[in-house]
């Protein structure tokens, strides 16, 4: 066996050990605690909305490539009161932006509850745990665990991918830190953070069964909620949910379907041909290409998607990713009957 292959094998073996360590020290996941305020993990608004059985809404906010908070706060004002919580992306598409930690604190000061994204691409286990302790000290309690986009397609193409641990290990690590106050290395912290732990899932990255397998592993690791990749293929997503329901996963985790409004013919073509893991049906592409006003047609498609998702059994909410169309977020959610948000 070559040295490189032996090293890769040892890394894989080490990650399996970490997964087992997180799993067996914390026990099988009971992340979905049922309904009612007495069972809350972190007490965030997002958690309370889901616990009350309301159809939740999260909206994505992208920090700017800037040392000034003004651009972020302008977006915050556009989407204020539109969601139960706001995902703060972590150097999305591997382009350097204001850190998700700093941006989450800024949103919290403005009265918007953040979901701080934390990618394993840029941090090892020390950084991932340190940042979540620091965020918790500022009152940031929703955290989303994910791998992050490949730097080869971003602005720093020579960047080294850290990926010390997998998202599954990251989830289990945060769960153990929250529930037992113990770091991955075994040391106790003085005060454990209260965390509502999220993860991602892509139903269209392979077969629906593979997508459900990944979802199940993340539920077992301790995810409290899951946000999916953008959904355009409603029939395919329903097939995926059938598998999820058959395994009882919808009873163990809160699942939020991803929604990305189409804004142009160019965007529709790009998503269909260039973005792995997103399936845009040909009929939707034809609608966009034949529209006299593609932006309005994209909104109509988005509203149809929202209506369909709200009727799907096993879905607890939606995650709206505006991708530059933050000015239309309120129109979309009002048109979809999702405003005003519940007061909790």
Secondary structure, DSSP 4 states (H G I P E B T S, - for coil): --HHHHHHHHHHHHHHHHHHHHHHHH-S------SSGGG-SS--HHHHHHHTT--EEEEEEPPPSSS-SHHHHHHHHHHTTS-SEEEE-SSGGG---S-HHHHHHHHHHTT--EEEEEETTS--HHHHHHHHHHHHHTT--EEEEE----GGGSS-TTPPP---S-HHHHHHHHHHHHHH-B-TTSPBPSSPPP-EEEEEE-TTSS-HHHHHHHHHHHHHHT-SEEEEEE---HHHHHHHHHHHHHTTGGGTSEEEEEE-----HHHHHHHHHH-TT----HHHHHHHHT-SSHHHHHHHHHHHHHHHHHTSTT--EEEE--TT-GGGHHHHHHHTT--SPPP-
